[in-house]
Amino acid sequence: MLLIIAFAALWAFVPAPVAFARTGYPWVWEGLAMVALVWSFRTDLHFFERMGRTRREAVHDLLVHRLVSWPIALAIFVWSAGVQVIASGLGL
């Protein structure tokens, strides 16, 4: 949650050219993203274990869940931006 708040504050209070040009301390953002991923994995794993699954079955269910849902979420949220970047790169 703190990562989302910090990222939202950056984009709310800093002009876009300055936010894009920020090259100092990129490892901080990458590290915070890894913390969020690990926390999310642990939370989802705990959920699947609470559903009565063994640890191995919970990990399997979690991986299947992520392999199915994440590409769909990326297609929904990233596709339009990706098309715009490719089009601008081609000069369209």
CORKA-V259362 format. One record per backbone hydrogen bond with DSSP energy under -0.5 kcal/mol. NH is the residue of the N-H (numbers start at 1). CO is the residue of the C=O. E is the energy in kcal/mol with one decimal. If there is no record, write none. Layout:
BEGIN
nh	co	e
NH	CO	E
NH	CO	E
END
This chain:
BEGIN
nh	co	e
5	1	-2.3
6	2	-2.7
7	3	-2.5
8	4	-2.6
9	5	-2.5
10	6	-2.2
11	7	-1.9
12	8	-1.7
13	9	-2.4
14	10	-1.4
18	15	-0.5
19	15	-2.4
20	16	-2.8
21	17	-1.5
22	18	-0.6
22	19	-0.7
23	21	-0.8
26	23	-0.7
28	25	-1.1
29	25	-0.8
30	26	-2.2
31	27	-2.7
32	28	-2.4
33	29	-2.1
34	30	-2.0
35	31	-2.2
36	32	-2.2
37	33	-2.2
38	34	-2.6
39	35	-2.6
40	36	-2.4
41	37	-2.5
42	38	-2.5
43	39	-2.4
44	40	-2.6
45	41	-2.6
46	42	-2.4
47	43	-2.0
48	44	-2.4
49	45	-2.3
50	46	-2.2
51	47	-0.9
52	49	-1.6
53	48	-1.2
58	54	-2.8
59	55	-2.4
60	56	-2.2
61	57	-2.9
62	58	-2.5
63	59	-2.5
64	60	-2.5
65	61	-2.7
66	62	-2.6
67	63	-2.6
68	64	-1.7
69	65	-2.8
70	66	-1.9
72	68	-0.8
73	69	-2.5
74	70	-2.8
75	71	-2.4
76	72	-2.1
77	73	-2.7
78	74	-2.7
79	74	-0.9
79	75	-0.5
82	78	-2.7
83	79	-2.5
84	80	-1.7
85	81	-2.2
86	82	-2.4
87	83	-2.6
88	84	-2.4
89	85	-2.0
90	86	-1.7
91	88	-0.6
92	87	-2.8
END
